[in-house]
Amino acid sequence: MKKLGVFIFFNFFLISCTATNQKHGFMFEMSDHHLIQDGVSSKEKVFKIMGLPTFTIEDYNSESWVYYSEEVENFLFFKPKILSRKILVIEYDDNNIVKSTKNLTLANQDKSISFYKGYTGVESHKVNPIFALFTNIGRISPQ
């Protein structure tokens, strides 16, 4: 019985050491993004084909829609490994017609775009744990 318990414990231990893959963002596999044509497709047609973009970029006279997808492998506490990344940038002209499209992947993104490495800190989350413990006394209420 003791050997069975040890066997079960080690099996659970080994199972917890497996890597997990996660997909984030837009699902390019399920879209018809290849139907978008430069100089022909309108913003409404792109919206019907692709849906809402991940984010938009508004410049002085132009607007761009960006669709972003990434697959990441996580293994325990190590830094996540990026397996694939796809970025589709659709730029519109003044008449809301597609001016250009750019497909970026891990292989060609380093030459084309760069990501901002900084971040915006939020002060409200930087609270001393002891201070938070004592300020929450008496604030617990039944639901």
DRENVEXMI-340484 format. One record per residue (C-alpha): residue number from 1; chain; y, z, x. Coordinates in Angstrom, 1 decimal. Layout:
// DRENVEXMI-340484
SITE	pos	unit	c2	c3	c1
SITE	NUM	A	Y	Z	X
...
This chain:
// DRENVEXMI-340484
SITE	pos	unit	c2	c3	c1
SITE	1	A	0.0	0.0	0.0
SITE	2	A	2.3	0.8	2.9
SITE	3	A	1.6	-2.5	4.5
SITE	4	A	2.4	-4.3	1.3
SITE	5	A	5.8	-2.6	1.1
SITE	6	A	6.6	-3.5	4.7
SITE	7	A	5.5	-7.1	4.0
SITE	8	A	7.8	-7.3	0.9
SITE	9	A	10.7	-5.8	2.8
SITE	10	A	10.4	-8.3	5.7
SITE	11	A	10.1	-11.2	3.2
SITE	12	A	13.3	-10.1	1.5
SITE	13	A	14.9	-9.7	4.9
SITE	14	A	13.9	-13.2	6.0
SITE	15	A	15.0	-14.8	2.7
SITE	16	A	18.5	-13.3	3.1
SITE	17	A	18.9	-15.1	6.5
SITE	18	A	18.8	-18.6	5.0
SITE	19	A	21.9	-20.8	5.1
SITE	20	A	23.6	-21.7	1.8
SITE	21	A	25.5	-25.0	1.1
SITE	22	A	28.5	-25.0	-1.2
SITE	23	A	30.5	-27.9	-2.5
SITE	24	A	34.2	-27.5	-3.3
SITE	25	A	36.7	-29.8	-4.9
SITE	26	A	36.5	-33.2	-6.5
SITE	27	A	33.0	-34.7	-7.2
SITE	28	A	33.4	-38.3	-5.8
SITE	29	A	29.7	-39.0	-6.5
SITE	30	A	30.4	-38.8	-10.3
SITE	31	A	33.6	-40.9	-10.3
SITE	32	A	34.5	-44.5	-10.4
SITE	33	A	37.1	-44.3	-7.7
SITE	34	A	36.1	-47.7	-6.4
SITE	35	A	37.7	-49.3	-9.5
SITE	36	A	41.2	-48.4	-8.4
SITE	37	A	43.1	-51.4	-7.0
SITE	38	A	46.2	-51.5	-4.9
SITE	39	A	49.1	-53.2	-6.7
SITE	40	A	47.2	-53.4	-10.0
SITE	41	A	46.1	-50.0	-11.3
SITE	42	A	48.7	-47.8	-13.1
SITE	43	A	49.0	-44.0	-13.0
SITE	44	A	47.5	-43.8	-16.5
SITE	45	A	44.5	-45.8	-15.5
SITE	46	A	43.9	-43.7	-12.4
SITE	47	A	44.2	-40.6	-14.6
SITE	48	A	41.6	-42.0	-17.0
SITE	49	A	39.2	-42.8	-14.1
SITE	50	A	39.7	-39.8	-11.9
SITE	51	A	41.3	-37.1	-14.0
SITE	52	A	43.8	-34.6	-12.6
SITE	53	A	44.3	-34.7	-8.8
SITE	54	A	43.5	-31.7	-6.6
SITE	55	A	47.2	-31.6	-5.7
SITE	56	A	50.2	-33.9	-5.8
SITE	57	A	52.8	-34.8	-3.1
SITE	58	A	56.3	-35.8	-4.3
SITE	59	A	58.5	-37.5	-1.8
SITE	60	A	62.0	-38.9	-2.4
SITE	61	A	61.0	-42.1	-4.2
SITE	62	A	57.3	-41.9	-4.2
SITE	63	A	54.5	-39.8	-5.5
SITE	64	A	51.0	-39.4	-4.1
SITE	65	A	47.9	-37.9	-5.7
SITE	66	A	45.3	-36.3	-3.5
SITE	67	A	41.6	-35.7	-4.4
SITE	68	A	39.8	-33.4	-2.0
SITE	69	A	36.1	-32.6	-1.6
SITE	70	A	34.3	-30.5	1.0
SITE	71	A	30.7	-29.4	1.6
SITE	72	A	30.3	-26.2	3.7
SITE	73	A	27.3	-24.5	5.1
SITE	74	A	27.4	-20.7	5.3
SITE	75	A	25.0	-18.7	7.4
SITE	76	A	25.3	-14.9	7.4
SITE	77	A	28.6	-13.7	8.9
SITE	78	A	29.1	-16.7	11.2
SITE	79	A	32.0	-19.1	10.8
SITE	80	A	31.3	-21.7	8.0
SITE	81	A	30.3	-25.2	9.2
SITE	82	A	31.9	-28.1	7.5
SITE	83	A	29.2	-30.7	6.7
SITE	84	A	31.3	-33.3	5.0
SITE	85	A	34.9	-33.7	3.8
SITE	86	A	36.4	-36.5	1.7
SITE	87	A	40.0	-37.0	0.9
SITE	88	A	41.4	-39.8	-1.3
SITE	89	A	45.2	-40.2	-1.2
SITE	90	A	46.7	-42.5	-3.9
SITE	91	A	50.3	-43.4	-3.4
SITE	92	A	52.4	-44.8	-6.2
SITE	93	A	55.5	-47.0	-6.2
SITE	94	A	58.7	-46.6	-8.4
SITE	95	A	56.9	-48.3	-11.3
SITE	96	A	53.9	-45.9	-11.3
SITE	97	A	51.6	-48.6	-9.9
SITE	98	A	49.2	-47.8	-7.1
SITE	99	A	50.9	-48.8	-3.8
SITE	100	A	48.1	-47.8	-1.5
SITE	101	A	44.9	-45.8	-1.3
SITE	102	A	43.6	-44.0	1.8
SITE	103	A	40.0	-42.7	2.2
SITE	104	A	39.8	-40.0	4.8
SITE	105	A	36.6	-38.4	6.1
SITE	106	A	35.8	-35.9	8.9
SITE	107	A	35.4	-38.9	11.3
SITE	108	A	38.9	-40.3	10.7
SITE	109	A	41.0	-37.5	9.4
SITE	110	A	42.0	-36.1	12.8
SITE	111	A	43.9	-39.3	13.6
SITE	112	A	45.6	-39.5	10.2
SITE	113	A	46.6	-36.1	8.9
SITE	114	A	46.9	-32.6	10.1
SITE	115	A	46.6	-29.4	8.1
SITE	116	A	49.0	-26.5	8.3
SITE	117	A	47.3	-23.7	10.1
SITE	118	A	49.6	-20.9	9.0
SITE	119	A	49.5	-18.9	5.8
SITE	120	A	51.8	-17.0	3.6
SITE	121	A	51.3	-13.3	3.7
SITE	122	A	51.5	-11.2	0.6
SITE	123	A	52.9	-7.7	1.1
SITE	124	A	51.5	-6.2	-2.1
SITE	125	A	47.9	-6.4	-0.7
SITE	126	A	48.8	-4.6	2.5
SITE	127	A	48.5	-1.0	1.2
SITE	128	A	47.1	1.9	3.1
SITE	129	A	43.7	2.8	1.6
SITE	130	A	44.5	6.5	1.5
SITE	131	A	47.8	5.8	-0.2
SITE	132	A	46.0	3.6	-2.8
SITE	133	A	43.4	6.3	-3.4
SITE	134	A	46.0	9.0	-4.2
SITE	135	A	48.3	6.7	-6.2
SITE	136	A	45.4	5.7	-8.5
SITE	137	A	44.6	9.3	-9.5
SITE	138	A	45.2	9.7	-13.2
SITE	139	A	45.5	6.0	-13.9
SITE	140	A	41.9	5.5	-15.1
SITE	141	A	41.8	5.0	-18.8
SITE	142	A	38.9	4.3	-21.1
SITE	143	A	38.6	0.7	-22.4
